[in-house]
Amino acid sequence: MARIGWLEGLEYRTEFFMSILSWGIRLLISLFLWFAIVQAKGGPIGTYSFQEILVYFFLIQIISSLHFTFIGFEISKDIHRGDIANFLLKPFHYILFRLSHSLSYQFLRLLISVIIFAPIIILITGKLAFAPWKIPIFFISMLGAYLINASFQIIIGLSSFWVVNATRFLFTYFAILTMASGIIFPLDLFPPQLYTIATYLPFAHIFYFPVKMMQSATFEPLFYQALAIQWIYVVALLTVVTGFYRLGLRKVESVGR
């Protein structure tokens, strides 16, 4: 199942690289904006120098290539078209199929992003930011972040069993994710009260904490707490996905020719 997503990325190369290019354009816009902010302020922004801001957003770009999946739209489309009935006849679990297909496709994008942006990060910092001891923890955090984001999308996609158009909810989710996950700016630039609230929300564990783990020279106690909270969300959301899927299957009706 995972092989299908990998081959799809290789098959539709133009669409694949255009999606990476679009994220690169968004990254450049963010960097120009932050450069203007640093110039106007005449110094660091919070605890961040301009170099640290650059590294932060290049790491966001790498993580985005894995996390920005459209699994929710695919599930919603399958339900509306009735294609899900065909999948139910296959000898595999539909949700696991969609997850593995999406993860393999996004993993290919991740590899391309690492090849493009890792050398830039090394050039900026003068060293390899990915210290060996951080790599296993980073991958655990990345997997948890992917599952949180995918679970939210799956839940919204499965709501197509009950609502006419779930895509509006998906766009709302992406808007919230953009504001509350640290994509636009690091969450520790929030006022202290808002920052505390944001760190306990699931969105911060999709982008902000994985990036901070990579940027930090040491593994701070806060990161142990963040990993624990992240995987609590993973278990809770996957439980909701399982329940939602079972409820939705009760509404499936298929008529043969």
C-alpha positions, 0 to 999 in steps of 0.5 A, a space after each residue: 500500500 505504501 509503495 503505491 503512494 511512492 510510485 504516485 509521487 514518481 509518476 506525477 513528477 510535475 505536480 509533485 515538484 510544483 507543490 514543493 515550489 509553491 511551498 518554497 514561494 511561501 517560505 520566501 515570502 515569510 523570510 522577506 517579511 521577517 527580514 523587514 521586521 528585524 530591520 525595522 526593530 534594529 535587533 533580535 525578535 524576542 529571543 531570536 536572531 535573524 539567523 535563528 529565524 531563518 533556520 526556524 523557517 527552513 525547518 518548518 519547510 522541511 516538516 511541512 513537506 511531510 505534514 501537509 497531506 490531503 488525506 481528509 479531502 481524499 476520504 471525503 471524495 471517496 465517501 461522496 462518490 461512493 468509491 469507499 464501497 469498492 475499498 471495503 471489498 479489498 483485503 485491507 483496512 481502508 483507513 490504514 490504506 489511506 494513511 500508508 499511501 499518504 505517508 509514503 507520498 509525503 515521505 518522498 517530498 520530505 526526502 526532496 526537502 531535506 536534500 534542498 534545505 539541509 545544505 542551506 541550514 548548514 550554510 547559515 549555521 556553519 554546522 550540521 544542526 541535526 546532531 546524531 543524538 537528536 535524530 531518533 527523538 526527532 523522528 518519534 516527534 515527526 511521526 506523532 506530529 504526522 498522526 495528529 494532523 492526519 487524524 484531524 483530517 481523517 475525522 473531518 473527512 469521515 464527517 462526509 458520512 453525515 454532512 453534504 460538504 466536509 471540505 469547508 471544515 477542512 479549510 477551517 482546520 487548516 486556517 486554525 493550524 496555520 495560526 496555532 502551530 507556529 507556521 507563521 511565527 514561533 509560538 514563544 513570541 506570543 504573550 506568556 499566557 497565550 503561549 502556555 495555552 498554545 503549548 497544550 493544544 495539539 497544533 503546537 505538537 505538529 510544527 512548533 515543538 519538532 522544530 524547537 527540538 531540532 534547534 535546541 542545543 540540549 534536550 530540555 525537560 519541556 521537550 519530554 513533557 511535549 513528547 508525552 502530550 503529543 503521544 497522548 493526543 495521538 492515542 486519543 485521536 486515533 481512538 476517535 478515528 476508529 469510533 468515527 469510522 465504525 459509526 460511518 460504516 453503518 451508513 454505507 449502502 452499495 447497490 450492484 448493477 
